[in-house]
Amino acid sequence: NAGVMQNPRHLVRRRGQEARLRCSPMKGHSHVYWYRQLPEEGLKFMVYLQKENIIDESGMPKERFSAEFPKEGPSILRIQQVVRGDSAAYFCASSAPGLQETQYFGPGTRLLVL
Amino acid sequence: AQSVAQPEDQVNVAEGNPLTVKCTYSVSGNPYLFWYVQYPNRGLQFLLKYITGDNLVKGSYGFEAEFNKSQTSFHLKKPSALVSDSALYFCAVRDNTGRRALTFGSGTRLQVQP
């Protein structure tokens, strides 16, 4: 049973470009979460999605960031017009639907903005 | 608002000695508590969780954690440390109301010396 898959593992963008990060949840998981980790810091929650629905986006920056989890295909975290401060590791996690279910994390995408 | 404190940036222990990584939390209502471990340039691996029931929780790789409600603590322990346990450890909390976002501590780097 494959774990949470994320790609790309590393992404380099110049300021002003767009970054698209993809996440495929574990088999049987229908809930996806995105977190951001700045260097030497803990993870900060960004958004929680179920298929075709954003459930909680309280951690998402108001501008330039968006997320989706379509009926088919992976979840996408999109960052428009990237700035140097967006450089971080972005982790996706997935869980089964139950309230007590554990979130399992992918290997992350390390975004570097030049 | 919920929060997690990991008071030690780094813990050093000799191989074969017991280890403790400290975590205290603040949350409204009853907590769900988690420990994850992160190896360099990798994602987070789930170690164990407390949801309800027995205060002593056993997890992967010989780790265990004790939930103490009066002290709002959830310290991670292992009776005999291995060099391969050297990594970054994160404590996380969420409440049991249905909001799924995990709040993470800043992490504790465990260094096990041979």
Contacts between the chains, C-beta under 8 A, distances in Angstrom:
chain1	res1	chain2	res2	distance
A	4	B	43	7.5
A	6	B	43	7.9
A	31	B	100	7.1
A	33	B	100	6.8
A	33	B	101	7.4
A	33	B	102	7.7
A	35	B	102	7.7
A	35	B	104	7.9
A	41	B	106	6.3
A	41	B	107	7.7
A	42	B	4	7.9
A	42	B	90	5.9
A	42	B	104	3.8
A	42	B	105	5.6
A	42	B	106	4.8
A	42	B	107	5.4
A	43	B	44	7.4
A	43	B	90	7.1
A	43	B	92	8.0
A	43	B	102	7.5
A	43	B	104	4.7
A	44	B	104	7.5
A	45	B	101	4.0
A	45	B	102	6.3
A	45	B	103	7.2
A	48	B	100	5.1
A	48	B	101	6.3
A	55	B	100	7.4
A	56	B	99	6.6
A	56	B	100	6.7
A	56	B	101	6.1
A	58	B	101	7.1
A	59	B	101	6.7
A	91	B	43	5.9
A	91	B	44	6.9
A	93	B	44	8.0
A	95	B	100	7.6
A	99	B	96	7.3
A	99	B	98	6.4
A	100	B	32	6.9
A	100	B	51	5.0
A	102	B	34	7.2
A	102	B	46	5.6
A	102	B	49	6.0
A	103	B	34	8.0
A	103	B	46	7.9
A	103	B	100	7.7
A	103	B	102	6.4
A	104	B	46	6.1
A	105	B	36	7.3
A	105	B	43	4.3
A	105	B	44	4.2
A	105	B	45	7.5
A	105	B	46	7.7
A	106	B	43	5.3
A	107	B	42	6.0
A	107	B	43	4.4
A	108	B	42	7.7
A	108	B	43	5.1
A	110	B	41	7.7
